[in-house]
Amino acid sequence: MTESMTLAWHARRTPDRPAVIMGAGEVVTFAQLEERSLRFAQALRARGLQVGDHIAILMENNRAYLEVAWAAQRSGLYYTAINSHLRPAEVQYVLDDSGAGALIASEAMAGVVGGLDLARIPVRVSAAGEIPGFDRYDDLLAAHPADPLPDECEGREMLYSSGTTGRPKGVRKPLPRTRLGDPESPPVQIANGLVMQGTGPGAVYLSPAPLYHGAPLVFSTSMHRLGATVVVMEKFDARQCLELIERHRVTHAQFVPTMFIRMLRLPQADRERFDLSSLVNATHGAAPCPVSVKRRMLDWWGPIIHEYYSGTEDVGHTSITPEEWLAHPGSVGRPYQECHIVGEDGRDLPPGEPGVVYFAGGRPFEYHNDPGKTASVTNDKGWRTLGDIGYLDGDGYLYLTDRRAHMIISGGVNIYPQEAENALVGHPAVADVAVIGVPDEEMGEAVKAVVQLTDDATANPALAAELIAHCRLELATYKCPGTVDFVDELPRDPNGKLYKRLLRERYGAHGIGAVS
């Protein structure tokens, strides 16, 4: 057992070191995180939750979030962090599908909670503020001892896919059931990977994204295993992000490309006023980063920006250093597992040709309550896919072109909208963009760009034509939008995930909109 990978070890050695610092200033020390997670683990057990049972967390980023996650992690429980922006019916689906025996929510979620049927969930706790019919978190902590459970063991997150292409599915992996800190436990292996990258107890990790997402949640708890401080932003704000890096001397951080774009759009004076010299590693993932955006970030922050490609399913993994990326711009890195690019006939494709990305190996998982979905991601060779389209270059570096579900088929030709999105986001008038296929009587589908502008007042047909022409300077005409619609805001969640499903539903129901 690796005791140094436990909260208890750090709580004894550095009890007063901040474990969590909220963007607004609240602090939870390692001693407090250890004590409060122990007490809440006791409270959950006293309410009947046993090893292997399931809890759900429905909260905004707040100081109690990681306390609750750690209580579940040390109780041998599955815990599902639910997107706090979902509507009641969507939350109800996750609760019912997961079989959660407890719901931990916050007063900020009271409006959503009021629309839920919680008859099947006996344990209901409000961890921040009060919700009618819910136990108060602090009252439960006060009523239970800060002692380890007799059968204390590692639990596991069970997170749901974002639902960008359909109803979300829970990604269920085998429960470790190992003792806390056991080196064979997958959570400890993740922490050990961070150690190999040079991360240690003196690190300060900035988590600017919602904790209901897999990477922010897992990386934050993994950093705690190393004795690192986690700075949690309540909500991403580009200027505050830079200010927090300076104030807390942040050493490590994780972003998504949308956050890079928002920081780059800050006035030059704002970007230059903050001291970011403490940063030694800025990692990004979740979505491919446009080449032009990453080049600008490297010019600004220097060669500290690392990238990885993976998924909640742990099917495959790649990573790329700044130096490698400069030699292979646009790549997400070399795969750690055996990687195959598969064509429509099921055969491997040569370097440079795009197809479905499959990996051999990887850890076991299943989509909860959906054996059909689980089987659908595996081919006859036993390789598995996350549903992405990409290609390998001659040096074995992987490039992603889009998701299979987003592919547009126009006149029998496959078009990957990410190419046009990357081209359009480089235009100074574009704050955000989504490219989708819309119904077309002649071609089957036509390419449309849905654009959010940096200045709404500039929306007009002339700008639409300018954007189309801008795209055609970089890409073949057939890959570029024929029409452009302007919207106030694209349907993204705070972590940058774009819900193209909602856009497709809109245009599939109402036909092709005129250029506006």
LINZIPE-V711173 format. One record per residue. N is the residue number from 1. D_LAST is the distance of its C-alpha to the last C-alpha in Angstrom with 2 decimals. Layout:
<<N D_LAST> <N D_LAST>>
This chain:
<<1 62.65> <2 60.68> <3 61.32> <4 59.37> <5 56.19> <6 56.69> <7 55.70> <8 59.37> <9 60.40> <10 57.98> <11 58.74> <12 62.40> <13 61.97> <14 59.23> <15 59.03> <16 57.44> <17 54.80> <18 51.27> <19 49.90> <20 46.64> <21 45.12> <22 42.10> <23 39.55> <24 40.65> <25 44.24> <26 46.03> <27 48.49> <28 50.19> <29 53.17> <30 54.44> <31 57.36> <32 55.11> <33 52.78> <34 55.89> <35 57.53> <36 54.55> <37 53.49> <38 57.13> <39 57.39> <40 54.21> <41 55.35> <42 58.59> <43 56.73> <44 54.69> <45 57.91> <46 59.75> <47 57.07> <48 57.79> <49 55.25> <50 57.04> <51 56.34> <52 53.66> <53 52.04> <54 48.43> <55 46.68> <56 43.04> <57 41.55> <58 38.64> <59 38.19> <60 36.04> <61 37.54> <62 40.79> <63 44.37> <64 45.70> <65 43.29> <66 45.34> <67 48.57> <68 47.60> <69 46.50> <70 49.81> <71 51.78> <72 50.34> <73 50.78> <74 54.45> <75 55.09> <76 54.31> <77 51.33> <78 47.97> <79 45.22> <80 41.59> <81 39.12> <82 36.33> <83 32.77> <84 32.82> <85 29.19> <86 29.95> <87 30.17> <88 33.69> <89 33.47> <90 32.42> <91 35.25> <92 37.64> <93 36.98> <94 37.91> <95 40.96> <96 42.18> <97 41.57> <98 43.24> <99 46.18> <100 46.16> <101 49.32> <102 48.07> <103 44.89> <104 44.70> <105 41.95> <106 41.32> <107 40.91> <108 37.27> <109 36.78> <110 38.75> <111 35.79> <112 35.12> <113 38.86> <114 39.36> <115 37.35> <116 39.48> <117 42.58> <118 45.01> <119 48.15> <120 48.63> <121 48.24> <122 51.53> <123 50.86> <124 48.20> <125 48.10> <126 46.01> <127 46.19> <128 44.52> <129 45.06> <130 46.08> <131 44.75> <132 46.81> <133 48.92> <134 48.51> <135 51.32> <136 50.96> <137 50.77> <138 53.19> <139 55.70> <140 55.74> <141 56.24> <142 59.13> <143 60.77> <144 60.98> <145 62.79> <146 61.28> <147 63.11> <148 61.88> <149 61.80> <150 64.83> <151 62.59> <152 59.93> <153 57.82> <154 54.41> <155 51.54> <156 48.12> <157 44.45> <158 42.80> <159 39.07> <160 36.35> <161 33.59> <162 30.15> <163 29.02> <164 25.80> <165 26.56> <166 28.65> <167 31.35> <168 33.01> <169 36.51> <170 39.34> <171 40.75> <172 44.46> <173 46.92> <174 50.71> <175 51.96> <176 54.05> <177 56.81> <178 58.36> <179 59.98> <180 57.81> <181 57.56> <182 58.84> <183 57.79> <184 57.09> <185 54.41> <186 50.84> <187 49.69> <188 52.59> <189 51.74> <190 48.28> <191 50.02> <192 52.49> <193 49.68> <194 48.49> <195 52.10> <196 52.24> <197 49.24> <198 51.32> <199 50.00> <200 52.77> <201 53.90> <202 52.83> <203 49.16> <204 46.45> <205 43.40> <206 40.02> <207 38.02> <208 34.57> <209 33.06> <210 33.71> <211 37.18> <212 36.12> <213 34.98> <214 37.72> <215 37.87> <216 37.98> <217 40.53> <218 42.77> <219 42.69> <220 43.54> <221 46.54> <222 47.59> <223 47.61> <224 49.83> <225 52.26> <226 52.66> <227 53.26> <228 50.00> <229 48.18> <230 44.70> <231 42.30> <232 39.71> <233 36.54> <234 35.61> <235 31.93> <236 30.46> <237 29.76> <238 29.62> <239 31.90> <240 34.33> <241 34.59> <242 35.95> <243 38.19> <244 39.69> <245 40.45> <246 42.40> <247 44.09> <248 45.35> <249 45.90> <250 43.78> <251 44.99> <252 42.76> <253 39.21> <254 36.70> <255 32.94> <256 29.84> <257 27.42> <258 24.79> <259 27.55> <260 28.25> <261 24.68> <262 24.87> <263 28.27> <264 27.27> <265 24.54> <266 27.31> <267 28.58> <268 31.31> <269 33.90> <270 33.26> <271 33.52> <272 36.76> <273 38.56> <274 39.37> <275 42.26> <276 41.17> <277 44.37> <278 45.64> <279 43.04> <280 44.72> <281 42.41> <282 38.68> <283 37.70> <284 34.31> <285 33.33> <286 31.25> <287 28.57> <288 28.74> <289 28.03> <290 25.98> <291 28.64> <292 27.19> <293 27.12> <294 30.68> <295 32.00> <296 30.86> <297 32.47> <298 35.66> <299 35.75> <300 35.53> <301 37.76> <302 39.94> <303 41.16> <304 41.18> <305 38.00> <306 38.94> <307 36.84> <308 37.69> <309 36.33> <310 37.72> <311 36.97> <312 38.54> <313 40.44> <314 42.37> <315 42.06> <316 41.80> <317 41.45> <318 40.73> <319 40.79> <320 40.45> <321 41.83> <322 40.14> <323 42.56> <324 41.89> <325 38.12> <326 38.46> <327 40.44> <328 38.03> <329 34.56> <330 32.14> <331 35.01> <332 35.63> <333 39.35> <334 42.36> <335 42.97> <336 46.00> <337 46.52> <338 46.85> <339 43.36> <340 42.39> <341 39.32> <342 39.50> <343 38.11> <344 37.41> <345 41.12> <346 42.21> <347 43.68> <348 43.29> <349 41.01> <350 42.13> <351 40.75> <352 37.28> <353 36.17> <354 33.69> <355 34.72> <356 35.21> <357 36.96> <358 40.24> <359 42.99> <360 46.66> <361 48.46> <362 46.86> <363 47.93> <364 48.24> <365 45.65> <366 44.43> <367 41.42> <368 43.02> <369 43.82> <370 41.99> <371 44.40> <372 42.10> <373 39.33> <374 42.05> <375 43.37> <376 39.98> <377 39.58> <378 42.97> <379 43.81> <380 47.21> <381 48.39> <382 47.81> <383 44.94> <384 42.09> <385 38.39> <386 35.63> <387 33.16> <388 31.83> <389 31.40> <390 33.03> <391 35.75> <392 38.92> <393 39.80> <394 43.32> <395 44.43> <396 43.39> <397 40.35> <398 37.54> <399 33.88> <400 31.20> <401 28.25> <402 26.69> <403 27.74> <404 28.88> <405 26.92> <406 23.59> <407 24.36> <408 22.05> <409 24.04> <410 22.37> <411 24.85> <412 27.65> <413 26.69> <414 26.44> <415 23.54> <416 23.78> <417 20.39> <418 22.17> <419 22.58> <420 18.89> <421 18.49> <422 21.47> <423 20.14> <424 16.75> <425 18.48> <426 20.54> <427 17.84> <428 18.61> <429 15.11> <430 14.91> <431 16.84> <432 16.43> <433 14.89> <434 15.57> <435 15.52> <436 16.36> <437 17.35> <438 15.78> <439 17.81> <440 18.16> <441 20.95> <442 22.17> <443 21.88> <444 22.29> <445 19.46> <446 16.46> <447 15.27> <448 11.97> <449 11.32> <450 10.40> <451 10.61> <452 12.33> <453 12.68> <454 16.06> <455 14.81> <456 11.97> <457 12.34> <458 11.14> <459 7.43> <460 6.06> <461 5.73> <462 9.36> <463 9.39> <464 7.46> <465 10.20> <466 12.70> <467 12.41> <468 12.98> <469 15.83> <470 17.17> <471 17.55> <472 19.27> <473 21.77> <474 23.14> <475 22.72> <476 23.31> <477 20.36> <478 20.85> <479 20.40> <480 17.01> <481 13.55> <482 12.39> <483 8.79> <484 7.00> <485 5.61> <486 6.56> <487 9.58> <488 12.56> <489 15.02> <490 15.81> <491 18.82> <492 21.58> <493 25.14> <494 26.94> <495 28.49> <496 25.25> <497 25.23> <498 21.81> <499 21.76> <500 19.86> <501 21.61> <502 19.55> <503 16.24> <504 17.88> <505 19.20> <506 15.91> <507 14.38> <508 17.84> <509 18.29> <510 15.15> <511 14.43> <512 11.55> <513 8.10> <514 5.98> <515 3.76> <516 0.00>>
